[in-house]
Every structure is written in C-alpha cells, then in structure tokens.
Amino acid sequence: MSPQSSPRSLSIAILLAAFVIAGSIWTRPAMGTKTLSTGQGEIGVVDIYNLVDIYIMSDEASDERSAFEAASSAEISTYEQQLGAIQAQMSTMSQDDPQAATLYNQYQQINQAIQQTTNKINGDYQTLLATQIANAYKVIHAATNEVSADQGYTFVLATRRGADLVQTTTLTGVTQEILARPLVTPPEAVDLTDAIRVHLGLPTMEEITAEIEAEQKAIEEAAAAQQAAIQAALEASKDEASTDDAQPGSDD
C-alpha cells in the first residue's frame, strides 16, 4: 500500500503561505524613512512556485518518493501475507475449534498493526514532501541570488505570472493563489524564472508533462499487450481442446 500520491504525476499546487515573502521584503521598519525606487537598483521577478513544482517533479525527487513508496508497500505487504495465511488456516477449522479464537485475535492484531503502519506511512510521506519542498526552496533561493547578481538585479520578488489560478475549488486555495501573485503585471523582460531553471539544469514543465504522459502511455500499452497475450493463449487453448474433441475415439 502506498500513500495516495503519485511520485511523477504528483501536481504540487504548493500550499506555501510562507512564500508570500514579497510583503515581508517591502515592509519598512516602523521608524524607517527610506523608500524604494528603481534608481536604487534593478528589480526582477521569479516564479519560485513554478520552479519548486519543477524541482520536486524532477527525477531525483521523484525517485526518492518512489523508493519511499516501494519500502512502504513492502512493509504493508508483509502484514497482508500474514493475514492471508491466517485466513487460509481459519478456513479449514470448524467453529468450535479451540485454536480459532487464538487465530482470530492474531488476525485482529495484525489488522490494527496495518492501520497504525498506514497512518505512520501517510505522516512520513507528508514529511518527505515538506522536506523536499523546503530543500527545493533553499536551492532555488541560492540560484536566484547567483543569477540575479550576474545579471545586475538588486531586488528580486517572488510572484506567479498570469491570472490562471491552479487551485480554484476551495476558498483557502484561491486565496493562496491570489497571494502568490503580489505583482499583477510584472514585465516579462525582468522575469528571471527561465534563467534560473536553466542555471539549475531543470527541465521545463512541458518536458516533465510529456515524459509523464509517455510513461503512462507505455504502461497502458504494456497492459494492453499482456491482456492480448492472455486472450490469445485462451483462444489457442480452446482451439486445441476443440481439435482434441473432434478426433476419432476422443470419447473412448
């Protein structure tokens, strides 16, 4: 059993209210007298949310989640095998067998262990995702400073571009999406997002999406081929049986 999140197709609509750092960047001290103007340095923007999405959907982070899911599935599978063995044993017993009650108690204990393990796995998976997002932000933050320094930017604001909101089904999600866009019309010429992505050697979101779709298509084609092979084997078996039945003396 694995957590309900696909490592590749996972769409991380990042719930990072803490990322609304633009407000903190521009907040002046209560007694401050300085104001910010473009004369003090170039201002750039970066869609850090998009970059975090890409970072945690890339191969390294995805592989880490896949390994976690494989280990979790193996752990649950061990319990399920134990349950299967107990069920098989109980199916051969009569209701008044003195061992039945003992086996039933073992069955209940294993079921409880599965529930506790599942809850722990789900919690650990959320921790893993949170850690990946935090690490991604740290790496992207450092890259942003390097790229912005190379290109002569003094100030860089985090903002999403465009009015297409990712989360639109809940009030909280919509509010976070709006807060993720402190700049409504950032000039495209000062958008450093792609330069930072290239600096980190990350693929584009379109490339990741295409890879996910190709993987899904390959899985579907393999499943279809396996089903076709099974069907062909069944048909061949039927034909062979019919041939045997049609031969003289087959009823003897």
C-alpha positions in Angstrom: 0.0 0.0 0.0 1.4 3.3 -0.9 0.4 6.9 0.1 -2.2 8.4 -2.2 0.2 10.4 -4.2 1.9 9.5 -7.5 5.6 10.3 -7.5 5.5 11.5 -11.1 2.1 12.8 -11.7 2.1 14.4 -8.5 0.8 18.1 -9.1 2.2 20.1 -6.3 -0.1 23.1 -6.0 2.2 24.5 -3.3 0.4 25.4 -0.1 3.2 27.8 1.0 1.6 30.8 2.5 5.0 31.4 4.0 6.2 32.0 0.4 4.3 35.3 0.3 7.6 36.9 1.0 7.0 39.9 -1.1 5.2 41.6 1.7 8.0 41.0 4.2 10.6 42.2 1.7 8.8 45.5 1.2 7.7 46.1 4.8 9.6 49.0 6.2 10.6 49.5 9.9 8.0 51.5 11.9 10.5 54.4 12.2 12.1 53.9 8.8 12.4 56.9 6.4 13.9 55.2 3.3 11.7 54.4 0.3 12.5 52.0 -2.5 12.8 53.3 -6.1 14.2 51.8 -9.3 17.0 54.2 -9.0 18.4 52.2 -6.2 18.8 49.1 -8.4 17.2 46.8 -10.9 14.1 44.9 -9.8 13.5 41.3 -11.1 10.8 38.7 -10.6 10.9 34.9 -10.3 8.0 32.4 -10.3 9.6 30.5 -7.4 6.4 28.4 -7.1 6.7 27.1 -10.6 10.4 26.3 -10.0 9.6 24.4 -6.8 7.0 22.4 -8.7 9.5 21.5 -11.4 12.2 20.7 -8.8 10.2 18.2 -6.9 8.7 16.6 -10.0 12.2 16.1 -11.5 13.9 12.7 -11.5 15.9 13.0 -8.2 13.0 14.0 -6.0 10.6 11.6 -7.8 13.0 8.7 -7.4 13.2 9.5 -3.7 9.4 9.3 -3.4 9.3 6.1 -5.4 11.8 4.5 -3.1 9.7 5.5 -0.1 6.6 4.1 -1.7 8.3 0.8 -2.6 9.5 0.4 1.0 6.1 1.2 2.4 4.4 -1.2 0.1 6.8 -4.0 1.1 6.1 -3.3 4.8 2.3 -3.4 4.3 2.7 -6.5 2.1 4.3 -8.4 4.9 1.3 -7.9 7.1 -1.1 -8.7 4.3 0.7 -12.0 3.8 0.3 -12.8 7.4 -3.4 -12.1 7.2 -3.7 -14.3 4.2 -2.0 -17.2 6.0 -4.3 -16.8 9.0 -7.4 -16.7 6.7 -6.3 -19.8 4.9 -5.8 -21.6 8.2 -9.1 -20.5 9.7 -11.0 -21.6 6.6 -10.0 -25.2 7.4 -11.2 -25.0 11.0 -14.6 -25.7 12.5 -16.3 -23.0 14.6 -15.7 -25.0 17.8 -12.0 -25.5 17.1 -10.1 -24.2 20.2 -7.4 -22.6 18.0 -10.0 -20.5 16.1 -10.3 -17.8 18.8 -6.5 -17.5 19.1 -6.1 -17.1 15.3 -9.0 -14.6 15.3 -7.2 -12.5 17.9 -4.0 -12.6 15.9 -6.0 -11.5 12.8 -7.3 -8.5 14.7 -3.9 -7.6 16.0 -2.4 -7.7 12.5 -5.3 -5.6 11.2 -4.6 -3.0 13.9 -0.9 -3.0 13.0 -1.7 -2.4 9.4 -3.8 0.6 10.3 -1.1 2.1 12.6 1.5 1.5 10.0 -0.6 3.1 7.3 -1.1 6.2 9.4 2.6 6.4 10.1 3.4 6.0 6.4 1.0 8.7 5.4 2.5 11.1 8.0 6.1 10.2 7.0 5.1 10.8 3.3 3.8 14.3 4.1 7.1 15.0 6.0 9.1 13.8 3.0 7.1 16.1 0.7 7.6 19.0 3.1 11.3 18.3 3.3 11.6 18.2 -0.5 9.8 21.5 -0.9 12.0 23.1 1.8 15.1 21.8 0.1 13.9 22.9 -3.3 13.3 26.4 -2.0 16.8 26.6 -0.5 18.4 25.5 -3.7 16.3 27.9 -5.8 16.9 30.7 -3.4 20.6 30.3 -3.8 20.4 30.1 -7.6 18.2 33.2 -7.7 20.9 35.1 -5.8 23.6 33.9 -8.2 21.6 34.6 -11.4 20.3 38.0 -10.2 23.9 39.1 -9.2 25.3 38.0 -12.6 22.5 39.9 -14.4 22.8 43.0 -12.2 19.5 42.8 -10.3 19.4 44.2 -6.8 15.9 43.2 -5.9 14.0 40.0 -6.8 10.4 39.4 -5.9 8.6 36.1 -5.8 5.4 36.1 -7.8 3.4 33.9 -10.1 2.6 35.2 -13.6 -0.9 35.4 -15.1 -4.4 35.2 -13.8 -4.9 31.4 -14.3 -5.2 30.0 -10.7 -4.1 26.5 -10.0 -6.3 25.9 -7.0 -9.9 27.0 -7.6 -12.0 24.5 -5.6 -11.6 26.0 -2.1 -11.6 29.4 -0.6 -8.3 28.8 1.0 -6.7 27.6 -2.2 -8.0 30.6 -4.2 -6.8 33.0 -1.5 -3.3 31.4 -1.6 -3.2 31.6 -5.3 -4.0 35.3 -5.3 -1.5 36.0 -2.6 1.1 34.2 -4.7 0.7 37.0 -7.2 1.7 40.2 -5.3 2.7 41.7 -8.7 -0.2 41.7 -11.1 1.7 42.9 -14.2 5.4 42.1 -13.8 7.3 42.9 -17.0 8.3 39.8 -18.9 11.7 41.3 -19.6 12.6 41.2 -15.9 11.3 37.6 -15.3 14.3 35.5 -14.2 12.4 32.2 -13.9 13.7 30.5 -17.0 17.2 31.7 -16.5 17.2 30.2 -13.0 15.7 27.0 -14.3 18.5 26.7 -16.9 21.1 27.6 -14.3 19.8 24.6 -12.2 19.7 22.3 -15.1 16.0 21.6 -14.6 13.6 20.6 -17.4 10.6 22.7 -18.4 7.2 21.8 -17.0 6.2 20.9 -20.6 9.0 18.4 -20.8 8.1 16.8 -17.5 4.4 16.6 -18.6 5.4 15.0 -21.8 7.6 12.5 -20.0 4.8 11.6 -17.6 2.4 11.1 -20.5 4.9 8.9 -22.3 5.4 6.8 -19.2 1.6 6.4 -18.7 1.2 5.5 -22.4 3.9 2.9 -22.1 2.2 1.4 -19.1 -1.1 1.3 -20.8 0.4 -0.3 -24.0 2.2 -2.9 -21.9 -1.0 -3.8 -20.0 -2.9 -4.0 -23.3 -0.2 -6.2 -24.8 -0.3 -8.5 -21.8 -4.1 -8.7 -21.9 -3.9 -9.5 -25.6 -1.4 -12.3 -25.0 -3.6 -13.8 -22.3 -6.6 -13.7 -24.6 -4.6 -15.3 -27.4 -3.5 -18.0 -25.1 -7.1 -18.7 -24.0 -8.2 -18.8 -27.6 -5.4 -21.2 -28.5 -6.3 -23.4 -25.6 -10.0 -23.5 -26.7 -9.0 -24.4 -30.3 -6.7 -27.2 -29.1 -9.5 -28.6 -26.9 -11.9 -28.5 -29.8 -9.5 -30.3 -32.1 -9.0 -33.0 -29.5 -12.7 -33.4 -29.1 -13.2 -33.7 -32.8 -10.6 -36.5 -33.2 -12.0 -40.1 -33.7 -12.0 -42.1 -30.5 -11.8 -39.0 -28.3 -14.8 -40.2 -26.2 -13.2 -43.6 -25.5 
